[in-house]
Amino acid sequence: MSDTAAAAEETLIHVLWINAGLSCDGDSVALTAATQPTIEEIALGALPGLPKIAVHWPLIDFECGPEGGADDFLEWFRKADRGELEPFVLVVEGSIPNEKIHDSDGYWCGFGNNPDGQPITTSEWLDRLTPKATAVVAVGTCATYGGIHAMAGNPTGAMGVPDYLGWDWKSKAGLPIVCVPGCPIQPDNLSETLTYLLYQATGQAPMIPLDEALRPTWLFGTTVHEGCDRAGYYEEADFATEYGSPKCIVKLGCWGPVVKCNVPKRGWINGVGGCPNVGGICIGCTMPGFPDKFMPFMDEPPGGKLSTTAVGVYGSVIRSLRKITGHTVDREPAWRTPSQTLTTGATRTW
């Protein structure tokens, strides 16, 4: 083991998880299904060189129970606020409502109370903790880009963490906000990202590569279409007209050709599942424009009408040519028969 890895294993990194934004906690639940690596492998430091971590996550933390109660659990967040927890990674789940647009005697969402009994809003926790965090991870589409709660007509003015902090925000360690979108997240995408950040925090990995929407590039660098088993049908303009068909489902409302997501390749749990893999259309939940720019769902995308019309001529020709070629190569050569005469073209030398 290298000196860096050995030193990392002696490091204790706290992971503070706030799931008190506007959300359904679906990302927390999804992470429990991760397999590459599992959350248990991360928490127990079972991977080579992985630093020790202490996870303060409402879904699993025993301090949320009846004996310790919420006060013991929240004390870790108060320690971080006082600068007594170093280093720590802040994970945020759920969109951030705009606390400036409601009546002064109310609030949209909070996470625990101050000593005087008054609620601490989620945005106030972000104001307190993000300047002290080594890294900030926005988990799920709500936390990354606002998601369902930020769609047109919402009364809370909800937004994602990058909208709230600023898209150019950097942690004290120089890290941008790391966004892992999905409604919910693909479990391994998040566990892999957290693992990368833990290695980076201990000097064992370079700066995490992110795209313009702050997504890890190795996870969100290709489109759903590029990894989809149905892409060959699209190329031949062979489109499904009803659900249950194995053909391309663009005309049924799938946005896969433009959506950045690796689910068709990675599956959902342990390599199994994934929206188009099981016949479901892609509705663009990993994209900053979700949901407004992808509605109405289950209706052929506007761009799809143009592209499928264009590919129709090309695809029908290609499909016809391939049938001819397929018919030719689907038959054995003529010389493979029992005969008294050598007909393979070989020249006898005996």
HUUR-V877656 format. One record per residue. N is the residue number from 0. SS is DSSP state (2 for helix, 1 for strand, 0 for the rest). D_CENTER is the distance of its C-alpha to the mean C-alpha in whole Angstrom. Layout:
N & SS & D_CENTER
N & SS & D_CENTER
//
This chain:
0 & 0 & 32
1 & 0 & 31
2 & 2 & 33
3 & 2 & 29
4 & 2 & 28
5 & 2 & 31
6 & 2 & 30
7 & 2 & 27
8 & 0 & 27
9 & 0 & 30
10 & 0 & 28
11 & 1 & 26
12 & 1 & 23
13 & 1 & 22
14 & 1 & 19
15 & 1 & 19
16 & 1 & 17
17 & 1 & 18
18 & 0 & 17
19 & 0 & 19
20 & 0 & 18
21 & 1 & 18
22 & 0 & 16
23 & 0 & 16
24 & 0 & 15
25 & 2 & 12
26 & 2 & 10
27 & 2 & 13
28 & 2 & 14
29 & 2 & 11
30 & 2 & 11
31 & 0 & 14
32 & 0 & 14
33 & 0 & 12
34 & 0 & 14
35 & 0 & 14
36 & 0 & 15
37 & 0 & 15
38 & 2 & 16
39 & 2 & 19
40 & 2 & 19
41 & 2 & 18
42 & 2 & 20
43 & 0 & 23
44 & 0 & 23
45 & 0 & 23
46 & 0 & 22
47 & 0 & 24
48 & 0 & 25
49 & 0 & 22
50 & 0 & 23
51 & 1 & 24
52 & 1 & 22
53 & 1 & 23
54 & 1 & 20
55 & 1 & 21
56 & 0 & 19
57 & 0 & 21
58 & 0 & 19
59 & 0 & 21
60 & 0 & 24
61 & 2 & 27
62 & 2 & 28
63 & 2 & 27
64 & 0 & 30
65 & 0 & 33
66 & 0 & 35
67 & 0 & 33
68 & 2 & 32
69 & 2 & 29
70 & 2 & 32
71 & 2 & 31
72 & 2 & 27
73 & 2 & 27
74 & 2 & 30
75 & 2 & 27
76 & 2 & 26
77 & 2 & 29
78 & 2 & 30
79 & 2 & 27
80 & 2 & 28
81 & 0 & 32
82 & 0 & 31
83 & 0 & 31
84 & 0 & 28
85 & 0 & 27
86 & 0 & 25
87 & 1 & 22
88 & 1 & 18
89 & 1 & 17
90 & 1 & 14
91 & 1 & 14
92 & 1 & 13
93 & 0 & 14
94 & 1 & 15
95 & 1 & 19
96 & 0 & 22
97 & 0 & 25
98 & 0 & 27
99 & 0 & 30
100 & 0 & 30
101 & 0 & 32
102 & 0 & 35
103 & 0 & 36
104 & 0 & 36
105 & 0 & 33
106 & 0 & 29
107 & 0 & 26
108 & 0 & 24
109 & 1 & 25
110 & 1 & 24
111 & 1 & 28
112 & 1 & 31
113 & 0 & 33
114 & 0 & 37
115 & 0 & 38
116 & 0 & 36
117 & 0 & 35
118 & 1 & 31
119 & 1 & 28
120 & 1 & 26
121 & 2 & 22
122 & 2 & 23
123 & 2 & 26
124 & 2 & 24
125 & 2 & 22
126 & 2 & 25
127 & 2 & 26
128 & 2 & 24
129 & 2 & 22
130 & 2 & 25
131 & 2 & 25
132 & 0 & 22
133 & 0 & 21
134 & 1 & 17
135 & 1 & 15
136 & 1 & 12
137 & 1 & 10
138 & 1 & 8
139 & 2 & 7
140 & 2 & 8
141 & 2 & 12
142 & 2 & 11
143 & 2 & 10
144 & 2 & 12
145 & 0 & 14
146 & 2 & 13
147 & 2 & 16
148 & 2 & 18
149 & 2 & 18
150 & 0 & 19
151 & 0 & 23
152 & 0 & 26
153 & 0 & 24
154 & 0 & 27
155 & 0 & 25
156 & 0 & 24
157 & 0 & 20
158 & 1 & 18
159 & 0 & 15
160 & 2 & 15
161 & 2 & 16
162 & 2 & 18
163 & 2 & 20
164 & 2 & 20
165 & 0 & 20
166 & 0 & 18
167 & 0 & 21
168 & 0 & 20
169 & 1 & 21
170 & 0 & 21
171 & 0 & 24
172 & 0 & 23
173 & 0 & 22
174 & 0 & 19
175 & 1 & 17
176 & 0 & 14
177 & 1 & 11
178 & 1 & 8
179 & 1 & 4
180 & 0 & 4
181 & 0 & 5
182 & 0 & 8
183 & 0 & 8
184 & 0 & 4
185 & 0 & 5
186 & 2 & 8
187 & 2 & 8
188 & 2 & 5
189 & 2 & 6
190 & 2 & 10
191 & 2 & 10
192 & 2 & 9
193 & 2 & 12
194 & 2 & 14
195 & 2 & 14
196 & 2 & 15
197 & 2 & 18
198 & 2 & 19
199 & 2 & 19
200 & 2 & 21
201 & 0 & 24
202 & 0 & 24
203 & 0 & 23
204 & 0 & 20
205 & 0 & 21
206 & 0 & 19
207 & 0 & 15
208 & 0 & 15
209 & 1 & 13
210 & 0 & 13
211 & 0 & 15
212 & 0 & 12
213 & 0 & 11
214 & 1 & 8
215 & 1 & 9
216 & 2 & 11
217 & 2 & 11
218 & 2 & 8
219 & 2 & 8
220 & 0 & 12
221 & 0 & 13
222 & 1 & 13
223 & 0 & 12
224 & 2 & 16
225 & 2 & 17
226 & 2 & 15
227 & 0 & 17
228 & 0 & 20
229 & 0 & 21
230 & 2 & 21
231 & 2 & 25
232 & 2 & 26
233 & 2 & 25
234 & 2 & 27
235 & 0 & 30
236 & 0 & 29
237 & 0 & 29
238 & 1 & 28
239 & 0 & 27
240 & 0 & 29
241 & 0 & 28
242 & 0 & 25
243 & 0 & 26
244 & 0 & 27
245 & 0 & 25
246 & 0 & 25
247 & 1 & 23
248 & 0 & 22
249 & 2 & 22
250 & 2 & 25
251 & 2 & 24
252 & 0 & 21
253 & 0 & 18
254 & 0 & 16
255 & 0 & 15
256 & 0 & 17
257 & 0 & 16
258 & 0 & 12
259 & 1 & 10
260 & 0 & 7
261 & 0 & 8
262 & 2 & 9
263 & 2 & 12
264 & 2 & 13
265 & 2 & 11
266 & 0 & 12
267 & 0 & 11
268 & 1 & 13
269 & 0 & 15
270 & 0 & 15
271 & 1 & 16
272 & 0 & 15
273 & 0 & 12
274 & 0 & 13
275 & 2 & 16
276 & 2 & 17
277 & 2 & 18
278 & 0 & 20
279 & 0 & 17
280 & 0 & 17
281 & 0 & 14
282 & 0 & 14
283 & 0 & 11
284 & 0 & 9
285 & 0 & 7
286 & 0 & 10
287 & 0 & 12
288 & 0 & 15
289 & 0 & 13
290 & 0 & 15
291 & 2 & 19
292 & 2 & 19
293 & 2 & 18
294 & 0 & 20
295 & 0 & 22
296 & 0 & 20
297 & 0 & 22
298 & 0 & 24
299 & 0 & 24
300 & 0 & 22
301 & 2 & 25
302 & 2 & 24
303 & 2 & 24
304 & 2 & 28
305 & 2 & 29
306 & 2 & 27
307 & 2 & 28
308 & 2 & 31
309 & 2 & 31
310 & 2 & 30
311 & 2 & 32
312 & 2 & 35
313 & 2 & 34
314 & 2 & 32
315 & 2 & 35
316 & 2 & 37
317 & 2 & 35
318 & 2 & 35
319 & 2 & 39
320 & 2 & 39
321 & 2 & 37
322 & 2 & 39
323 & 2 & 42
324 & 2 & 41
325 & 2 & 39
326 & 2 & 43
327 & 2 & 44
328 & 2 & 42
329 & 0 & 42
330 & 0 & 46
331 & 0 & 47
332 & 0 & 50
333 & 0 & 53
334 & 0 & 55
335 & 0 & 53
336 & 0 & 56
337 & 0 & 59
338 & 0 & 62
339 & 0 & 65
340 & 0 & 64
341 & 0 & 61
342 & 0 & 59
343 & 0 & 56
344 & 0 & 58
345 & 0 & 58
346 & 0 & 62
347 & 0 & 64
348 & 0 & 65
349 & 0 & 67
//
